[in-house]
Amino acid sequence: MMLRRLSLRDFVIVTSLEVDLDGGFSVLTGETGAGKSILIDALQLALGSRGDAGVVREGAARAEIGAEFDAPASLATWLDDAGFEASETLLLRRVIDAQGKSRAWINGSPATIAQLREAADHLVDIHGQHAWQSLTRGPSVRGLLDAYANLDTAPLAALWSGWKAAGDALESARSQQADLDRERERLAWQIGEVDKLAPGDDEWAELDAEHRRLANAQSLIDAARGALAAVSEADDNAEALTGRALDALQPVAGFDAHLTEIIEVLNGAQAQLQDAAHSLSSYLNHTDVEPERLQALDDRLSAWVSLARRYRRPPAELAALLAQWKDDLHALNAAADLDGLQLRLAEATKAFQTEARRVSSARKAAAPNLSAAVTLAMQQLGMAGGRFEIALNAQDAPQSFGLESAEFLVAGHAGSTPRPLGKVASGGELSRIALAIAVTTSQLSATPGADSAADAAVAGTLIFDEIDAGVGGAVAETVGRLMKQLGRDRQVLAVTHLPQVAACADHHFVVSKLSRDNVTHSNIAAVTGEARVGEIARMLGGERLSGTSLAHAQEMLEVGAQPAPPAGPKADSTAQARPLRKARRS
C-alpha cells in the first residue's frame, strides 16, 4: 500500500497542485523558503492534524486537500464498521474554510477528524525534527516489537476477554446473591403454580375447539338429523328425486347425445348424496351431548383463564411463559453456583497467564535483538557510541496485550544513560533514530490476527521531513543509502537539503516559488535527466553552476542509482554506503 496522489487547492501559497507518487524512495528539494514542507503539512491535514484558517490561501474561500492511497487490507473491517464504502483505493479529503471551519470525507462519505486520524495510523508514519508519532506511542512500540518477534497476540486478547468475563460473572453473583435468591424463590413458586396446570404447547386451541363443539352438541345433532332426512330418509329426499330424474332421461338418451352428459352429472350427484348420507349417519352415531366431559372442559378452561389473568398474559401464551421461567431459573441457578463460577475463573486465569507468559518470553527474546540491530544502524548515522534499548515494564494489572508495556529508550552518545525516546533533546537525533528503526524493521508486516497497533507500527508510507538537518559528509551519504534501502520494501518520501540524500532517490521532485502580479505561488515538478543533474549541482554549489559542479552532480547520481542492498532485520546492517567524492567548490 502507498500514497498514490496528493492534490492541493488554495493551500497556503499553492493555487492548484496535483502530485502523482510511485513506490520506492522519493525526495522533495528546492531553495530555502520555496515551501518544500508544504506537501507534508497538507498531507498531515488530510490525515487529521489540527488546522485553522491560516492554511487558506490569501483571497480564497477555502483550502482543499485530497490524498489517495492504495487501500490497506487492515482497514477493510474498520471501513465496514464505520459505514464507509470499501474499494481498491482510499480517498481522504479535507476542506478548511476562511473562517477556520473544517469538513472531512473518506471515500466520498462525510467523516470526523477523529476518523481521519484512525485511518492515518494504518497509512503513513511521518518523522520530522519534532514529530515522531508512533515511536513514542506505547501501543505502536509494542506492536512493532510484536511484529519483529512474529507474534500473533489475537489469542491472548481472546483469553483476556474470557478471563475478564469469568471474573465479572463471579463478582456479579457475589454482589447480587441476596437478590438472586429472592428471584429464584419467586420463579420457583410461579413455576410450581403453573406446573399444576401443566399446559401443553397447543392445548389451549384444542380445548377451546372441543368446548365449543360440546357446548353446541344438541344443535349439531339436530342439524345433522335434518340434513340426513333431506338427503336420504324423507319421502321426497334428494337421493330419491335424483333417481327419478335419471329414470326419466335414460330411455330417451339415445335420441340426443346432449342428454348423455346430463345423465353423467346426475349419476355423480347421486353418488355424492349417498356418500353424504353415509357420513351423516356415522357422525350421528359418534356424537353425543357428553355433559360430564363438558363440565371437565369448563373446569380446565376456568383454571387456564384464571392463571392467564394472574400473570397478565393471553391464555395461549401460558405454555411458552412456563418454558421461559424454567430457562430463567436455570440461568439463575447457574449464576448462583459460586463454586462453578470460581472454577471457571480459575481455568480462565490459568489459560490467560499461560499464553501471557509465552508472549512475554517472545518479547524478552526479541527486544535485545531489535535493540542491537537499531544500535548498529545508529552508528552509521553520526551517533557513534549511541545505544538503543527496549524497556519492557510490568503492568500494574494484566491487559489484553499481556503483562508488560514496551518503551523505546535511547542514549545519543557513549556514556549517557538511555532515556525515553520522547525525552531526547535533539530533534535531529530523534529523526535519525526513526530512520534506523525504520530500516531495521522495513520488511515487517502486521502479523495475521494481530491488533491494530502492529498495523500502525508498519504503515506502508514513511515520510521524513528534513531529518538530515545538521548532518553532512559520510553521515549524509549513509542517510541517503539507508533511505534507498528502505524504499525497497516501503514507500519513502523525504524532504531534504542534502545532495548526497537526493542523489540516492528513485524519484526527484523540485519545489519552486515564483511571484506573479505581486502574489507568491509554489509549484512542484518531477525532474529527470539534465534537469535533475542541475538541481543536484545547485544543492552542491549554489545558484552559479559550473562544469565542475555539474560533473560532480552527475557522478553522485550515477553512484546513487546503484541498487540498494536488501533491507530489513536480515540485512547486513554493517554494510557501509559507497563513499562519494567530496564536493569541489567551483
Order of alpha helices (4+ residues) and beta strands (2+ residues): beta-beta-beta-alpha-beta-alpha-beta-beta-beta-alpha-beta-alpha-alpha-alpha-alpha-alpha-alpha-alpha-alpha-alpha-alpha-beta-beta-beta-alpha-alpha-beta-alpha-beta-alpha-beta-beta-alpha-alpha
